[in-house]
Amino acid sequence: MRKIRIAQIGTSRYSHGNEIFKTIAENSDIFELVGYHLPEGEREKFPGNMKRFEGYPELTLEEILSDKTIEAVTVETEEIYLTKYATMAAEAGKHIHMEKPGGVSLPDFENLIATVKKNGTVFHTGYMYRYNPVISDIIKRVREGEIGDVISVEAQMSGWRGEEQTRWLESFPGGMMFYLGCHLIDLVLLLQGEPKRIIPFNKSSGVYETDAKDNSFALLEYEHGVSFVKTTQAERGGFMRRQLVVTGTRGKFEVRPLEISIKYPLQYTEYTECKSDDWNDVGEHHRSEDHDRYNTMLRSFAKMVRGECENPYTYDYELMLFRAITKCCE
């Protein structure tokens, strides 16, 4: 099997860049990890991240972009710079795996999508729940009509973070809705498609003296109901209450929590399904097999780069999703 020559651009404080780099290195049967570049002063900003890159060449941005033998790049910068460096990689003809959701500018993201679409290169984003075995199976079963017509989707992803990270949310429109709510918006759109209307409610909790929107909620209106996404950084015990509830005319799926850590990034997921008319029915409870948060994601990306499968998340879908995220962050 042909190995994919790949390099990484960037790392960040609170996202998944180090784990992505680690996963690529561990999958040496399919990737040849050429090296990395740290833009925007990241070496000085994030000294605690540097150990992960030891033993690999540090390259200039030009060396990565101009090397035609480097087929693919992972773009893992701070969120506000993602679209900037992904666009540079796209203009250089690279296949791209980019951390979610993209920079804060919709016109810049539209330009990025136009560029990868023109090139016909792979554009793959880091929404890890797309590769959660339970969630991906539920999406498939919903699309096959197993629980009838979807009435609503309820998606929550919260936790408790300190003052430093809460203030960091000031960098984004919508704060938590941009940072973590994007995962939830993705799930709602995968299950129900584009909403008719979006009503955002992004607030500051008041836990710390900051205007950061750390308490976010959005309603997504559909023909037969209303779905919602909720994400807050001010909920103690919130990680274990992260959940996805899909209600249809013939049944319901509930995933709670979305993940349970064994030894990060190894996880498992528990869920229930209920298709009975009995008010007292608690449903059938299931537990997934153990799964790595990032392994399936990166191995799937490799298959797309090699042309072994098509990316099920099309250019147009990624653009529709980013536009919805932008509306939810208003």
C-alpha positions, 0 to 999 in steps of 0.5 A: 500500500502506498504511503501518503507523505504528509506534514502538519501546519500548526498546533493550539492550546485547546484543540486536537493538533497534538493528538492528530500529529500523534495519530499520524505518527502511529499509523506509519503503515499508511502515512510518511510523516515528513515534518511540521511547521509552527506559524503565528509564534506557536512555539513560544505560545504553547511550549507545553506542546513541543514535546510531541514534535520531537524527532521530526523535522521542523520545516518552513511553510514554503518547504511544505507548500512547494514540495510536490511530493507532500500530498496532504497536510493537516491544518491544526493552528489556533482556530482563528487561523485555520482558514488562512493556512488551509487556503494556502494549502489548497492553493498549493494543491494539497489534500487537507485535513483541517481542525473544526470549524474553520476561521471566523470569516464566512467569505474566507471560508467560502473562498477556501471551499471554492478553491478545493472544489476547483482543485478536486482535492480532499477537504476533510474536517476534524468533527470526531463524532462523525467517526463515533461508531454509535453516532455514525450508526444512528445517523445511518439508521435514521436516514434509513427510516428506522424511527420514522420521520425525525421530529426533533434533535436535542444535542448538548456538549458542556463542561466546566472550565477555568477562567483562563479558557473562558476568557480565551472564548472572547476570540470567537463570535458566539464563544462556546457555540463556535468552539464546541457547538459546531460539533452539535450543529454538524450532528443536527444537520447530518440528521435533518439537513438545512434548517428553515431558520436559526435563532441564536442565544449566546450569553455570558454566564457571569461566572467570571468578569468577562464578556466571553459567550460561555453559555450558548444555545440555538434553536434550529427550525424545521418543517415539523419541529424545532431542534436545539443545540446547547453548550456551556463552559459553566456546568459542573459534571457537564462532560458526563451529561453530553448527549444526543437525543433523536426523536422520530415518529416511530422511536427514539435514540438517546446517546448519553454521554457522547463519550466515556474515556478509558484512556484518552483518546480511547473511548466507549459510548452508551446509548438507548433506543426506545420504540414502544408505546409503553410510558414506563419503557426505559428502552434497550441499553447498549454499550459500544466497542472501545474506539479511538477518537482519531484513528478511524478519522485519519485512516478514513482521510487516507483512503480518500486521499488514495482515491479508495473512497469518496468523502461523504461530507461534500464541499457543499455540505461543509459550506452549508454547515459553516454558514449554519455555525455562523448564524448560530454564533450571531 
